[in-house]
Amino acid sequence: MALEYCFSTVPFQIIYKKLITMTLSNKQKQHLKGLAHALKPVVQLGGNGLTEGVLAEIESALGFHELIKVKVPTDDKEEKALIMDAIVRETQAVKVQSIGHILAIFKPSDEKKIELPKR
């Protein structure tokens, strides 16, 4: 009875979306890298690092643009890698590319603004 109640109060779509991880072929990644080349960073982390507010802003930008760049200005390579991995994990986006302090990520929205090539 308790198990049934638990499943009836949590929408299946939310659970299902959390389990989906998108994988891109090399051709699709190359296409996204080409599109990301001309983009400027939409979000830049400040002195407080990765906060809930920054994550909310990244989510919002991903919902609107699908493909964005995030600037992570830190000198420590390990810290930068951890922050970039946390952004990808928390937003459930796909890491397209990271060069220096810039991370390019992609997350398709319901409106499919970016058309990916076939695999």
NUBA-476374 format. One record per residue (C-alpha): x, y negated, z; residue in three letters. Coordinates in steps of 0.5 Angstrom, whole numbers, padded with zeros to 4 digits, always signed. Each point is the difference from the previous one (the first is absolute). Layout:
! NUBA-476374
XYZAla
...
END
This chain:
! NUBA-476374
+0000+0000+0000Met
+0006-0005+0002Ala
+0003+0002-0007Leu
-0006-0001-0004Glu
-0001-0007+0004Tyr
+0007-0002-0002Cys
+0000+0001-0007Phe
-0007-0003-0001Ser
+0002-0007+0003Thr
+0007+0000-0004Val
-0002-0002-0007Pro
+0003+0006-0005Phe
+0003-0006-0005Gln
+0005-0003+0005Ile
+0003+0007+0002Ile
+0000+0002-0007Tyr
+0004-0007-0002Lys
+0005+0001+0005Lys
+0002+0007-0002Leu
+0001-0002-0007Ile
+0007-0002-0002Thr
+0001-0002-0007Met
+0006+0002-0004Thr
+0002-0003-0007Leu
+0004+0003-0006Ser
+0006-0003-0002Asn
-0003-0003-0006Lys
-0005-0004+0005Gln
+0005-0002+0005Lys
+0004-0003-0006Gln
-0006-0004-0003His
-0002-0003+0007Leu
+0008-0002+0001Lys
-0001-0004-0007Gly
-0006-0003+0003Leu
+0003-0002+0007Ala
+0006-0003-0004His
-0003-0007-0001Ala
-0004+0000+0007Leu
+0002-0004+0006Lys
+0000+0003+0007Pro
-0008-0001+0003Val
+0002+0001+0007Val
+0006-0002+0004Gln
+0002+0003+0007Leu
+0002-0005+0005Gly
+0004+0000+0006Gly
-0005+0004+0004Asn
+0001+0006-0005Gly
-0006+0005-0002Leu
-0006-0002+0004Thr
-0008+0001-0001Glu
-0001-0006-0003Gly
+0005+0001-0006Val
-0002+0007-0001Leu
-0007-0003-0001Ala
+0002-0005-0005Glu
+0004+0005-0004Ile
-0007+0005+0000Glu
-0003-0007-0002Ser
+0005-0001-0006Ala
+0000+0007-0002Leu
-0008+0000+0000Gly
+0000-0006-0005Phe
+0007+0001-0004His
+0001+0008+0001Glu
+0007-0001-0002Leu
+0004-0005+0005Ile
+0007-0002+0002Lys
+0002-0001+0008Val
+0006-0003+0002Lys
+0003+0003+0006Val
+0006-0005+0002Pro
+0004+0004+0005Thr
+0008+0001+0000Asp
+0000+0007+0003Asp
-0001+0005-0006Lys
-0003+0006+0005Glu
-0005-0005+0003Glu
-0002-0002-0007Lys
-0001+0007-0002Ala
-0004+0001+0006Leu
-0005-0006-0001Ile
-0001+0002-0008Met
-0002+0007+0002Asp
-0004-0002+0005Ala
-0004-0005-0005Ile
-0001+0005-0005Val
-0002+0005+0006Arg
-0005-0005+0003Glu
-0003-0002-0006Thr
+0000+0006-0004Gln
+0003-0003-0006Ala
+0005+0003-0005Val
+0007-0003+0000Lys
+0002-0002-0007Val
+0007-0003+0002Gln
+0004-0003+0005Ser
+0006-0004-0002Ile
+0003-0004+0005Gly
-0005-0004+0005His
-0006+0001-0005Ile
-0005+0006+0000Leu
-0005+0001-0006Ala
-0006+0004+0002Ile
-0006+0003-0003Phe
-0007+0002+0002Lys
-0005+0001-0005Pro
-0007-0004+0002Ser
-0007+0002-0002Asp
+0000-0005-0005Glu
+0006+0003-0004Lys
+0004-0006-0002Lys
+0006+0003-0002Ile
-0001+0006-0005Glu
+0006+0005+0000Leu
+0002+0004-0005Pro
-0001+0007-0001Lys
+0004+0005+0004Arg
END
